[in-house]
Amino acid sequence: MSPTRTCIGCGARSPQGALVRLALRDGRVVLDPARRQPGRGAYLCGVSCARKALSRRAFGKAFRGASTAEASLLEQVQQLLGASAA
Ligand SMILES: [Zn+2]
């Protein structure tokens, strides 16, 4: 049984392995494809959810206001998920 996590973009719950993990490093939100960054994580299930999360400033909420999420994060999510992403 893999644990489920909530996508910060759409609020849907999915198995952890199906989501992209984000972590906080030096006050910035970064992708954590290897899931090895320590501390709080946030999860996204796709590029469209990354877009939603950015526009709604959901990252600040997920990381308790300590974070800076940049538009480049969206490109990184797109690269990671490739053409298969919604
Ligand atoms: Zn989602």
PDB file of the backbone (N, CA, C, O) and the ligand in Angstrom, with CONECT records:
HET     ZN  A 101       1
ATOM      1  N   MET A   1       0.847  -1.198   0.000  1.00  0.00           N
ATOM      2  CA  MET A   1       0.000   0.000   0.000  1.00  0.00           C
ATOM      3  C   MET A   1       0.881   1.246   0.000  1.00  0.00           C
ATOM      4  O   MET A   1       1.656   1.471   0.930  1.00  0.00           O
ATOM      5  N   SER A   2       0.755   2.041  -1.039  1.00  0.00           N
ATOM      6  CA  SER A   2       1.488   3.299  -1.016  1.00  0.00           C
ATOM      7  C   SER A   2       0.594   4.366  -0.406  1.00  0.00           C
ATOM      8  O   SER A   2      -0.622   4.358  -0.596  1.00  0.00           O
ATOM      9  N   PRO A   3       1.203   5.272   0.318  1.00  0.00           N
ATOM     10  CA  PRO A   3       0.409   6.331   0.952  1.00  0.00           C
ATOM     11  C   PRO A   3      -0.175   7.268  -0.088  1.00  0.00           C
ATOM     12  O   PRO A   3       0.395   7.451  -1.164  1.00  0.00           O
ATOM     13  N   THR A   4      -1.302   7.855   0.235  1.00  0.00           N
ATOM     14  CA  THR A   4      -1.891   8.829  -0.687  1.00  0.00           C
ATOM     15  C   THR A   4      -1.528  10.239  -0.249  1.00  0.00           C
ATOM     16  O   THR A   4      -1.320  10.523   0.931  1.00  0.00           O
ATOM     17  N   ARG A   5      -1.462  11.103  -1.245  1.00  0.00           N
ATOM     18  CA  ARG A   5      -1.143  12.508  -0.988  1.00  0.00           C
ATOM     19  C   ARG A   5      -2.137  13.374  -1.755  1.00  0.00           C
ATOM     20  O   ARG A   5      -2.706  12.951  -2.762  1.00  0.00           O
ATOM     21  N   THR A   6      -2.330  14.569  -1.268  1.00  0.00           N
ATOM     22  CA  THR A   6      -3.279  15.483  -1.901  1.00  0.00           C
ATOM     23  C   THR A   6      -2.552  16.444  -2.840  1.00  0.00           C
ATOM     24  O   THR A   6      -1.589  17.100  -2.445  1.00  0.00           O
ATOM     25  N   CYS A   7      -3.015  16.519  -4.065  1.00  0.00           N
ATOM     26  CA  CYS A   7      -2.480  17.467  -5.036  1.00  0.00           C
ATOM     27  C   CYS A   7      -2.858  18.882  -4.616  1.00  0.00           C
ATOM     28  O   CYS A   7      -4.022  19.160  -4.329  1.00  0.00           O
ATOM     29  N   ILE A   8      -1.866  19.781  -4.579  1.00  0.00           N
ATOM     30  CA  ILE A   8      -2.167  21.150  -4.146  1.00  0.00           C
ATOM     31  C   ILE A   8      -2.809  21.974  -5.251  1.00  0.00           C
ATOM     32  O   ILE A   8      -3.247  23.100  -5.016  1.00  0.00           O
ATOM     33  N   GLY A   9      -2.866  21.406  -6.473  1.00  0.00           N
ATOM     34  CA  GLY A   9      -3.509  22.114  -7.568  1.00  0.00           C
ATOM     35  C   GLY A   9      -5.005  21.864  -7.617  1.00  0.00           C
ATOM     36  O   GLY A   9      -5.798  22.803  -7.674  1.00  0.00           O
ATOM     37  N   CYS A  10      -5.387  20.594  -7.594  1.00  0.00           N
ATOM     38  CA  CYS A  10      -6.802  20.256  -7.764  1.00  0.00           C
ATOM     39  C   CYS A  10      -7.431  19.647  -6.522  1.00  0.00           C
ATOM     40  O   CYS A  10      -8.651  19.499  -6.454  1.00  0.00           O
ATOM     41  N   GLY A  11      -6.612  19.292  -5.540  1.00  0.00           N
ATOM     42  CA  GLY A  11      -7.157  18.765  -4.299  1.00  0.00           C
ATOM     43  C   GLY A  11      -7.493  17.288  -4.325  1.00  0.00           C
ATOM     44  O   GLY A  11      -7.998  16.750  -3.339  1.00  0.00           O
ATOM     45  N   ALA A  12      -7.217  16.616  -5.455  1.00  0.00           N
ATOM     46  CA  ALA A  12      -7.505  15.192  -5.542  1.00  0.00           C
ATOM     47  C   ALA A  12      -6.447  14.392  -4.796  1.00  0.00           C
ATOM     48  O   ALA A  12      -5.281  14.782  -4.739  1.00  0.00           O
ATOM     49  N   ARG A  13      -6.867  13.277  -4.229  1.00  0.00           N
ATOM     50  CA  ARG A  13      -5.920  12.402  -3.553  1.00  0.00           C
ATOM     51  C   ARG A  13      -5.490  11.300  -4.511  1.00  0.00           C
ATOM     52  O   ARG A  13      -6.316  10.711  -5.208  1.00  0.00           O
ATOM     53  N   SER A  14      -4.179  11.027  -4.536  1.00  0.00           N
ATOM     54  CA  SER A  14      -3.638   9.994  -5.410  1.00  0.00           C
ATOM     55  C   SER A  14      -2.526   9.276  -4.674  1.00  0.00           C
ATOM     56  O   SER A  14      -1.986   9.793  -3.696  1.00  0.00           O
ATOM     57  N   PRO A  15      -2.176   8.064  -5.151  1.00  0.00           N
ATOM     58  CA  PRO A  15      -1.005   7.390  -4.577  1.00  0.00           C
ATOM     59  C   PRO A  15       0.227   8.284  -4.734  1.00  0.00           C
ATOM     60  O   PRO A  15       0.407   8.943  -5.758  1.00  0.00           O
ATOM     61  N   GLN A  16       1.041   8.290  -3.733  1.00  0.00           N
ATOM     62  CA  GLN A  16       2.211   9.172  -3.716  1.00  0.00           C
ATOM     63  C   GLN A  16       3.055   9.014  -4.976  1.00  0.00           C
ATOM     64  O   GLN A  16       3.572   9.991  -5.517  1.00  0.00           O
ATOM     65  N   GLY A  17       3.190   7.753  -5.442  1.00  0.00           N
ATOM     66  CA  GLY A  17       4.043   7.487  -6.593  1.00  0.00           C
ATOM     67  C   GLY A  17       3.529   8.072  -7.893  1.00  0.00           C
ATOM     68  O   GLY A  17       4.280   8.194  -8.860  1.00  0.00           O
ATOM     69  N   ALA A  18       2.253   8.434  -7.926  1.00  0.00           N
ATOM     70  CA  ALA A  18       1.675   8.989  -9.150  1.00  0.00           C
ATOM     71  C   ALA A  18       1.805  10.500  -9.212  1.00  0.00           C
ATOM     72  O   ALA A  18       1.444  11.117 -10.214  1.00  0.00           O
ATOM     73  N   LEU A  19       2.316  11.095  -8.148  1.00  0.00           N
ATOM     74  CA  LEU A  19       2.381  12.550  -8.072  1.00  0.00           C
ATOM     75  C   LEU A  19       3.823  13.035  -8.148  1.00  0.00           C
ATOM     76  O   LEU A  19       4.758  12.299  -7.832  1.00  0.00           O
ATOM     77  N   VAL A  20       3.987  14.281  -8.569  1.00  0.00           N
ATOM     78  CA  VAL A  20       5.294  14.924  -8.567  1.00  0.00           C
ATOM     79  C   VAL A  20       5.504  15.561  -7.201  1.00  0.00           C
ATOM     80  O   VAL A  20       4.661  16.313  -6.711  1.00  0.00           O
ATOM     81  N   ARG A  21       6.633  15.249  -6.602  1.00  0.00           N
ATOM     82  CA  ARG A  21       6.905  15.837  -5.291  1.00  0.00           C
ATOM     83  C   ARG A  21       7.643  17.169  -5.429  1.00  0.00           C
ATOM     84  O   ARG A  21       8.553  17.317  -6.245  1.00  0.00           O
ATOM     85  N   LEU A  22       7.229  18.116  -4.617  1.00  0.00           N
ATOM     86  CA  LEU A  22       7.916  19.401  -4.530  1.00  0.00           C
ATOM     87  C   LEU A  22       8.427  19.554  -3.114  1.00  0.00           C
ATOM     88  O   LEU A  22       7.796  19.103  -2.158  1.00  0.00           O
ATOM     89  N   ALA A  23       9.563  20.188  -2.989  1.00  0.00           N
ATOM     90  CA  ALA A  23      10.127  20.403  -1.664  1.00  0.00           C
ATOM     91  C   ALA A  23      10.617  21.834  -1.558  1.00  0.00           C
ATOM     92  O   ALA A  23      10.646  22.577  -2.539  1.00  0.00           O
ATOM     93  N   LEU A  24      10.997  22.198  -0.355  1.00  0.00           N
ATOM     94  CA  LEU A  24      11.472  23.547  -0.111  1.00  0.00           C
ATOM     95  C   LEU A  24      12.983  23.499   0.088  1.00  0.00           C
ATOM     96  O   LEU A  24      13.486  22.743   0.919  1.00  0.00           O
ATOM     97  N   ARG A  25      13.704  24.319  -0.690  1.00  0.00           N
ATOM     98  CA  ARG A  25      15.152  24.383  -0.519  1.00  0.00           C
ATOM     99  C   ARG A  25      15.571  25.839  -0.536  1.00  0.00           C
ATOM    100  O   ARG A  25      15.346  26.542  -1.521  1.00  0.00           O
ATOM    101  N   ASP A  26      16.169  26.288   0.528  1.00  0.00           N
ATOM    102  CA  ASP A  26      16.592  27.686   0.663  1.00  0.00           C
ATOM    103  C   ASP A  26      15.435  28.648   0.402  1.00  0.00           C
ATOM    104  O   ASP A  26      15.613  29.689  -0.232  1.00  0.00           O
ATOM    105  N   GLY A  27      14.253  28.292   0.894  1.00  0.00           N
ATOM    106  CA  GLY A  27      13.111  29.175   0.777  1.00  0.00           C
ATOM    107  C   GLY A  27      12.434  29.177  -0.576  1.00  0.00           C
ATOM    108  O   GLY A  27      11.514  29.957  -0.820  1.00  0.00           O
ATOM    109  N   ARG A  28      12.892  28.300  -1.456  1.00  0.00           N
ATOM    110  CA  ARG A  28      12.284  28.217  -2.776  1.00  0.00           C
ATOM    111  C   ARG A  28      11.664  26.850  -2.989  1.00  0.00           C
ATOM    112  O   ARG A  28      12.147  25.836  -2.484  1.00  0.00           O
ATOM    113  N   VAL A  29      10.585  26.851  -3.748  1.00  0.00           N
ATOM    114  CA  VAL A  29       9.953  25.590  -4.094  1.00  0.00           C
ATOM    115  C   VAL A  29      10.719  24.968  -5.256  1.00  0.00           C
ATOM    116  O   VAL A  29      10.901  25.595  -6.300  1.00  0.00           O
ATOM    117  N   VAL A  30      11.162  23.743  -5.067  1.00  0.00           N
ATOM    118  CA  VAL A  30      11.903  23.048  -6.114  1.00  0.00           C
ATOM    119  C   VAL A  30      11.260  21.693  -6.369  1.00  0.00           C
ATOM    120  O   VAL A  30      10.577  21.136  -5.509  1.00  0.00           O
ATOM    121  N   LEU A  31      11.495  21.179  -7.566  1.00  0.00           N
ATOM    122  CA  LEU A  31      11.055  19.827  -7.867  1.00  0.00           C
ATOM    123  C   LEU A  31      11.927  18.834  -7.118  1.00  0.00           C
ATOM    124  O   LEU A  31      13.120  19.061  -6.913  1.00  0.00           O
ATOM    125  N   ASP A  32      11.325  17.752  -6.720  1.00  0.00           N
ATOM    126  CA  ASP A  32      12.059  16.706  -6.022  1.00  0.00           C
ATOM    127  C   ASP A  32      11.736  15.354  -6.655  1.00  0.00           C
ATOM    128  O   ASP A  32      11.048  14.526  -6.057  1.00  0.00           O
ATOM    129  N   PRO A  33      12.242  15.139  -7.872  1.00  0.00           N
ATOM    130  CA  PRO A  33      11.885  13.920  -8.608  1.00  0.00           C
ATOM    131  C   PRO A  33      12.330  12.651  -7.893  1.00  0.00           C
ATOM    132  O   PRO A  33      11.675  11.614  -7.993  1.00  0.00           O
ATOM    133  N   ALA A  34      13.451  12.735  -7.169  1.00  0.00           N
ATOM    134  CA  ALA A  34      13.960  11.553  -6.482  1.00  0.00           C
ATOM    135  C   ALA A  34      13.324  11.382  -5.104  1.00  0.00           C
ATOM    136  O   ALA A  34      13.565  10.386  -4.421  1.00  0.00           O
ATOM    137  N   ARG A  35      12.506  12.365  -4.697  1.00  0.00           N
ATOM    138  CA  ARG A  35      11.826  12.322  -3.391  1.00  0.00           C
ATOM    139  C   ARG A  35      12.811  12.195  -2.245  1.00  0.00           C
ATOM    140  O   ARG A  35      12.572  11.459  -1.288  1.00  0.00           O
ATOM    141  N   ARG A  36      13.910  12.908  -2.345  1.00  0.00           N
ATOM    142  CA  ARG A  36      14.940  12.779  -1.309  1.00  0.00           C
ATOM    143  C   ARG A  36      15.147  14.042  -0.500  1.00  0.00           C
ATOM    144  O   ARG A  36      15.893  14.038   0.478  1.00  0.00           O
ATOM    145  N   GLN A  37      14.492  15.131  -0.899  1.00  0.00           N
ATOM    146  CA  GLN A  37      14.662  16.366  -0.145  1.00  0.00           C
ATOM    147  C   GLN A  37      13.982  16.210   1.210  1.00  0.00           C
ATOM    148  O   GLN A  37      12.881  15.669   1.313  1.00  0.00           O
ATOM    149  N   PRO A  38      14.653  16.688   2.231  1.00  0.00           N
ATOM    150  CA  PRO A  38      14.065  16.589   3.571  1.00  0.00           C
ATOM    151  C   PRO A  38      12.958  17.621   3.770  1.00  0.00           C
ATOM    152  O   PRO A  38      12.800  18.555   2.983  1.00  0.00           O
ATOM    153  N   GLY A  39      12.217  17.429   4.821  1.00  0.00           N
ATOM    154  CA  GLY A  39      11.235  18.437   5.213  1.00  0.00           C
ATOM    155  C   GLY A  39       9.897  18.266   4.528  1.00  0.00           C
ATOM    156  O   GLY A  39       9.592  17.220   3.955  1.00  0.00           O
ATOM    157  N   ARG A  40       9.118  19.312   4.602  1.00  0.00           N
ATOM    158  CA  ARG A  40       7.765  19.277   4.058  1.00  0.00           C
ATOM    159  C   ARG A  40       7.789  19.056   2.561  1.00  0.00           C
ATOM    160  O   ARG A  40       8.680  19.537   1.861  1.00  0.00           O
ATOM    161  N   GLY A  41       6.814  18.334   2.085  1.00  0.00           N
ATOM    162  CA  GLY A  41       6.652  18.175   0.649  1.00  0.00           C
ATOM    163  C   GLY A  41       5.267  18.612   0.240  1.00  0.00           C
ATOM    164  O   GLY A  41       4.344  18.657   1.053  1.00  0.00           O
ATOM    165  N   ALA A  42       5.137  18.932  -1.034  1.00  0.00           N
ATOM    166  CA  ALA A  42       3.822  19.195  -1.605  1.00  0.00           C
ATOM    167  C   ALA A  42       3.760  18.381  -2.893  1.00  0.00           C
ATOM    168  O   ALA A  42       4.792  18.010  -3.452  1.00  0.00           O
ATOM    169  N   TYR A  43       2.559  18.109  -3.352  1.00  0.00           N
ATOM    170  CA  TYR A  43       2.414  17.197  -4.480  1.00  0.00           C
ATOM    171  C   TYR A  43       1.517  17.770  -5.555  1.00  0.00           C
ATOM    172  O   TYR A  43       0.559  18.492  -5.280  1.00  0.00           O
ATOM    173  N   LEU A  44       1.860  17.425  -6.799  1.00  0.00           N
ATOM    174  CA  LEU A  44       1.069  17.840  -7.949  1.00  0.00           C
ATOM    175  C   LEU A  44       0.830  16.625  -8.833  1.00  0.00           C
ATOM    176  O   LEU A  44       1.698  15.760  -8.947  1.00  0.00           O
ATOM    177  N   CYS A  45      -0.353  16.553  -9.465  1.00  0.00           N
ATOM    178  CA  CYS A  45      -0.607  15.402 -10.317  1.00  0.00           C
ATOM    179  C   CYS A  45      -0.430  15.735 -11.790  1.00  0.00           C
ATOM    180  O   CYS A  45      -0.555  14.837 -12.623  1.00  0.00           O
ATOM    181  N   GLY A  46      -0.145  16.981 -12.152  1.00  0.00           N
ATOM    182  CA  GLY A  46       0.074  17.264 -13.559  1.00  0.00           C
ATOM    183  C   GLY A  46       0.430  18.716 -13.795  1.00  0.00           C
ATOM    184  O   GLY A  46       0.442  19.539 -12.879  1.00  0.00           O
ATOM    185  N   VAL A  47       0.721  19.006 -15.062  1.00  0.00           N
ATOM    186  CA  VAL A  47       1.125  20.362 -15.421  1.00  0.00           C
ATOM    187  C   VAL A  47      -0.013  21.347 -15.180  1.00  0.00           C
ATOM    188  O   VAL A  47       0.209  22.458 -14.697  1.00  0.00           O
ATOM    189  N   SER A  48      -1.229  20.934 -15.518  1.00  0.00           N
ATOM    190  CA  SER A  48      -2.356  21.854 -15.338  1.00  0.00           C
ATOM    191  C   SER A  48      -2.540  22.186 -13.863  1.00  0.00           C
ATOM    192  O   SER A  48      -2.956  23.289 -13.509  1.00  0.00           O
ATOM    193  N   CYS A  49      -2.228  21.226 -13.016  1.00  0.00           N
ATOM    194  CA  CYS A  49      -2.345  21.476 -11.580  1.00  0.00           C
ATOM    195  C   CYS A  49      -1.226  22.385 -11.090  1.00  0.00           C
ATOM    196  O   CYS A  49      -1.427  23.179 -10.171  1.00  0.00           O
ATOM    197  N   ALA A  50      -0.044  22.272 -11.700  1.00  0.00           N
ATOM    198  CA  ALA A  50       1.050  23.173 -11.353  1.00  0.00           C
ATOM    199  C   ALA A  50       0.655  24.610 -11.690  1.00  0.00           C
ATOM    200  O   ALA A  50       0.931  25.545 -10.938  1.00  0.00           O
ATOM    201  N   ARG A  51       0.004  24.752 -12.837  1.00  0.00           N
ATOM    202  CA  ARG A  51      -0.442  26.069 -13.275  1.00  0.00           C
ATOM    203  C   ARG A  51      -1.469  26.639 -12.290  1.00  0.00           C
ATOM    204  O   ARG A  51      -1.398  27.803 -11.893  1.00  0.00           O
ATOM    205  N   LYS A  52      -2.413  25.795 -11.913  1.00  0.00           N
ATOM    206  CA  LYS A  52      -3.439  26.215 -10.959  1.00  0.00           C
ATOM    207  C   LYS A  52      -2.823  26.606  -9.629  1.00  0.00           C
ATOM    208  O   LYS A  52      -3.176  27.624  -9.035  1.00  0.00           O
ATOM    209  N   ALA A  53      -1.901  25.782  -9.179  1.00  0.00           N
ATOM    210  CA  ALA A  53      -1.287  26.030  -7.877  1.00  0.00           C
ATOM    211  C   ALA A  53      -0.515  27.344  -7.885  1.00  0.00           C
ATOM    212  O   ALA A  53      -0.529  28.092  -6.908  1.00  0.00           O
ATOM    213  N   LEU A  54       0.164  27.614  -9.011  1.00  0.00           N
ATOM    214  CA  LEU A  54       0.907  28.871  -9.120  1.00  0.00           C
ATOM    215  C   LEU A  54      -0.039  30.061  -9.092  1.00  0.00           C
ATOM    216  O   LEU A  54       0.208  31.037  -8.383  1.00  0.00           O
ATOM    217  N   SER A  55      -1.120  29.984  -9.859  1.00  0.00           N
ATOM    218  CA  SER A  55      -2.020  31.128  -9.970  1.00  0.00           C
ATOM    219  C   SER A  55      -2.789  31.352  -8.675  1.00  0.00           C
ATOM    220  O   SER A  55      -3.185  32.475  -8.360  1.00  0.00           O
ATOM    221  N   ARG A  56      -2.993  30.277  -7.933  1.00  0.00           N
ATOM    222  CA  ARG A  56      -3.720  30.416  -6.661  1.00  0.00           C
ATOM    223  C   ARG A  56      -2.781  30.595  -5.483  1.00  0.00           C
ATOM    224  O   ARG A  56      -3.224  30.687  -4.338  1.00  0.00           O
ATOM    225  N   ARG A  57      -1.490  30.644  -5.759  1.00  0.00           N
ATOM    226  CA  ARG A  57      -0.489  30.763  -4.695  1.00  0.00           C
ATOM    227  C   ARG A  57      -0.631  29.649  -3.680  1.00  0.00           C
ATOM    228  O   ARG A  57      -0.471  29.867  -2.479  1.00  0.00           O
ATOM    229  N   ALA A  58      -0.928  28.468  -4.159  1.00  0.00           N
ATOM    230  CA  ALA A  58      -1.112  27.335  -3.267  1.00  0.00           C
ATOM    231  C   ALA A  58       0.192  26.888  -2.637  1.00  0.00           C
ATOM    232  O   ALA A  58       0.191  26.198  -1.618  1.00  0.00           O
ATOM    233  N   PHE A  59       1.314  27.283  -3.246  1.00  0.00           N
ATOM    234  CA  PHE A  59       2.601  26.866  -2.688  1.00  0.00           C
ATOM    235  C   PHE A  59       2.839  27.512  -1.327  1.00  0.00           C
ATOM    236  O   PHE A  59       3.342  26.874  -0.403  1.00  0.00           O
ATOM    237  N   GLY A  60       2.478  28.763  -1.220  1.00  0.00           N
ATOM    238  CA  GLY A  60       2.645  29.458   0.052  1.00  0.00           C
ATOM    239  C   GLY A  60       1.858  28.789   1.154  1.00  0.00           C
ATOM    240  O   GLY A  60       2.298  28.717   2.302  1.00  0.00           O
ATOM    241  N   LYS A  61       0.685  28.301   0.788  1.00  0.00           N
ATOM    242  CA  LYS A  61      -0.147  27.606   1.754  1.00  0.00           C
ATOM    243  C   LYS A  61       0.455  26.257   2.121  1.00  0.00           C
ATOM    244  O   LYS A  61       0.514  25.880   3.292  1.00  0.00           O
ATOM    245  N   ALA A  62       0.902  25.534   1.086  1.00  0.00           N
ATOM    246  CA  ALA A  62       1.447  24.205   1.319  1.00  0.00           C
ATOM    247  C   ALA A  62       2.707  24.259   2.172  1.00  0.00           C
ATOM    248  O   ALA A  62       2.959  23.375   2.991  1.00  0.00           O
ATOM    249  N   PHE A  63       3.489  25.306   1.968  1.00  0.00           N
ATOM    250  CA  PHE A  63       4.748  25.406   2.705  1.00  0.00           C
ATOM    251  C   PHE A  63       4.683  26.476   3.788  1.00  0.00           C
ATOM    252  O   PHE A  63       5.707  27.015   4.207  1.00  0.00           O
ATOM    253  N   ARG A  64       3.490  26.770   4.224  1.00  0.00           N
ATOM    254  CA  ARG A  64       3.270  27.682   5.348  1.00  0.00           C
ATOM    255  C   ARG A  64       3.847  29.070   5.124  1.00  0.00           C
ATOM    256  O   ARG A  64       4.401  29.679   6.039  1.00  0.00           O
ATOM    257  N   GLY A  65       3.713  29.560   3.911  1.00  0.00           N
ATOM    258  CA  GLY A  65       4.056  30.947   3.648  1.00  0.00           C
ATOM    259  C   GLY A  65       5.531  31.241   3.522  1.00  0.00           C
ATOM    260  O   GLY A  65       5.922  32.382   3.280  1.00  0.00           O
ATOM    261  N   ALA A  66       6.368  30.203   3.685  1.00  0.00           N
ATOM    262  CA  ALA A  66       7.805  30.446   3.709  1.00  0.00           C
ATOM    263  C   ALA A  66       8.436  30.367   2.325  1.00  0.00           C
ATOM    264  O   ALA A  66       9.648  30.536   2.187  1.00  0.00           O
ATOM    265  N   SER A  67       7.638  30.116   1.313  1.00  0.00           N
ATOM    266  CA  SER A  67       8.222  29.736   0.036  1.00  0.00           C
ATOM    267  C   SER A  67       8.062  30.787  -1.049  1.00  0.00           C
ATOM    268  O   SER A  67       7.180  31.644  -0.994  1.00  0.00           O
ATOM    269  N   THR A  68       8.928  30.695  -2.019  1.00  0.00           N
ATOM    270  CA  THR A  68       8.794  31.461  -3.237  1.00  0.00           C
ATOM    271  C   THR A  68       8.668  30.475  -4.392  1.00  0.00           C
ATOM    272  O   THR A  68       9.585  29.697  -4.655  1.00  0.00           O
ATOM    273  N   ALA A  69       7.549  30.508  -5.068  1.00  0.00           N
ATOM    274  CA  ALA A  69       7.371  29.649  -6.227  1.00  0.00           C
ATOM    275  C   ALA A  69       7.489  30.506  -7.473  1.00  0.00           C
ATOM    276  O   ALA A  69       6.854  31.554  -7.587  1.00  0.00           O
ATOM    277  N   GLU A  70       8.307  30.047  -8.400  1.00  0.00           N
ATOM    278  CA  GLU A  70       8.545  30.836  -9.598  1.00  0.00           C
ATOM    279  C   GLU A  70       7.889  30.187 -10.810  1.00  0.00           C
ATOM    280  O   GLU A  70       7.578  28.996 -10.815  1.00  0.00           O
ATOM    281  N   ALA A  71       7.693  31.002 -11.823  1.00  0.00           N
ATOM    282  CA  ALA A  71       7.088  30.492 -13.045  1.00  0.00           C
ATOM    283  C   ALA A  71       7.939  29.400 -13.676  1.00  0.00           C
ATOM    284  O   ALA A  71       7.414  28.515 -14.351  1.00  0.00           O
ATOM    285  N   SER A  72       9.247  29.457 -13.460  1.00  0.00           N
ATOM    286  CA  SER A  72      10.117  28.441 -14.037  1.00  0.00           C
ATOM    287  C   SER A  72       9.804  27.054 -13.492  1.00  0.00           C
ATOM    288  O   SER A  72      10.119  26.041 -14.116  1.00  0.00           O
ATOM    289  N   LEU A  73       9.188  27.024 -12.334  1.00  0.00           N
ATOM    290  CA  LEU A  73       8.803  25.743 -11.761  1.00  0.00           C
ATOM    291  C   LEU A  73       7.843  25.000 -12.687  1.00  0.00           C
ATOM    292  O   LEU A  73       7.883  23.776 -12.812  1.00  0.00           O
ATOM    293  N   LEU A  74       6.986  25.780 -13.324  1.00  0.00           N
ATOM    294  CA  LEU A  74       6.021  25.206 -14.249  1.00  0.00           C
ATOM    295  C   LEU A  74       6.721  24.503 -15.416  1.00  0.00           C
ATOM    296  O   LEU A  74       6.334  23.410 -15.829  1.00  0.00           O
ATOM    297  N   GLU A  75       7.756  25.160 -15.932  1.00  0.00           N
ATOM    298  CA  GLU A  75       8.516  24.551 -17.031  1.00  0.00           C
ATOM    299  C   GLU A  75       9.191  23.266 -16.579  1.00  0.00           C
ATOM    300  O   GLU A  75       9.262  22.290 -17.325  1.00  0.00           O
ATOM    301  N   GLN A  76       9.683  23.279 -15.352  1.00  0.00           N
ATOM    302  CA  GLN A  76      10.344  22.084 -14.840  1.00  0.00           C
ATOM    303  C   GLN A  76       9.368  20.929 -14.709  1.00  0.00           C
ATOM    304  O   GLN A  76       9.702  19.784 -15.015  1.00  0.00           O
ATOM    305  N   VAL A  77       8.166  21.232 -14.254  1.00  0.00           N
ATOM    306  CA  VAL A  77       7.148  20.189 -14.143  1.00  0.00           C
ATOM    307  C   VAL A  77       6.815  19.643 -15.526  1.00  0.00           C
ATOM    308  O   VAL A  77       6.659  18.436 -15.714  1.00  0.00           O
ATOM    309  N   GLN A  78       6.711  20.551 -16.486  1.00  0.00           N
ATOM    310  CA  GLN A  78       6.409  20.122 -17.857  1.00  0.00           C
ATOM    311  C   GLN A  78       7.492  19.214 -18.403  1.00  0.00           C
ATOM    312  O   GLN A  78       7.204  18.205 -19.047  1.00  0.00           O
ATOM    313  N   GLN A  79       8.751  19.579 -18.142  1.00  0.00           N
ATOM    314  CA  GLN A  79       9.861  18.761 -18.620  1.00  0.00           C
ATOM    315  C   GLN A  79       9.848  17.388 -17.963  1.00  0.00           C
ATOM    316  O   GLN A  79      10.080  16.366 -18.609  1.00  0.00           O
ATOM    317  N   LEU A  80       9.573  17.392 -16.674  1.00  0.00           N
ATOM    318  CA  LEU A  80       9.590  16.137 -15.930  1.00  0.00           C
ATOM    319  C   LEU A  80       8.491  15.195 -16.413  1.00  0.00           C
ATOM    320  O   LEU A  80       8.709  13.994 -16.574  1.00  0.00           O
ATOM    321  N   LEU A  81       7.324  15.755 -16.638  1.00  0.00           N
ATOM    322  CA  LEU A  81       6.183  14.927 -17.001  1.00  0.00           C
ATOM    323  C   LEU A  81       6.103  14.679 -18.496  1.00  0.00           C
ATOM    324  O   LEU A  81       5.456  13.732 -18.944  1.00  0.00           O
ATOM    325  N   GLY A  82       6.760  15.530 -19.262  1.00  0.00           N
ATOM    326  CA  GLY A  82       6.794  15.343 -20.695  1.00  0.00           C
ATOM    327  C   GLY A  82       5.432  15.469 -21.351  1.00  0.00           C
ATOM    328  O   GLY A  82       4.522  16.105 -20.820  1.00  0.00           O
ATOM    329  N   ALA A  83       5.313  14.856 -22.503  1.00  0.00           N
ATOM    330  CA  ALA A  83       4.112  15.014 -23.297  1.00  0.00           C
ATOM    331  C   ALA A  83       2.931  14.250 -22.739  1.00  0.00           C
ATOM    332  O   ALA A  83       1.795  14.449 -23.171  1.00  0.00           O
ATOM    333  N   SER A  84       3.191  13.383 -21.790  1.00  0.00           N
ATOM    334  CA  SER A  84       2.104  12.569 -21.251  1.00  0.00           C
ATOM    335  C   SER A  84       1.231  13.356 -20.290  1.00  0.00           C
ATOM    336  O   SER A  84       0.145  12.910 -19.919  1.00  0.00           O
ATOM    337  N   ALA A  85       1.709  14.532 -19.887  1.00  0.00           N
ATOM    338  CA  ALA A  85       0.980  15.296 -18.892  1.00  0.00           C
ATOM    339  C   ALA A  85      -0.256  15.964 -19.484  1.00  0.00           C
ATOM    340  O   ALA A  85      -0.297  16.314 -20.664  1.00  0.00           O
ATOM    341  N   ALA A  86      -1.255  16.128 -18.633  1.00  0.00           N
ATOM    342  CA  ALA A  86      -2.481  16.774 -19.068  1.00  0.00           C
ATOM    343  C   ALA A  86      -2.272  18.273 -19.181  1.00  0.00           C
ATOM    344  O   ALA A  86      -3.199  19.001 -19.538  1.00  0.00           O
TER     345      ALA A  86
HETATM  346 ZN    ZN A 101      -4.017  17.790  -9.395  1.00  0.00          ZN2+
END
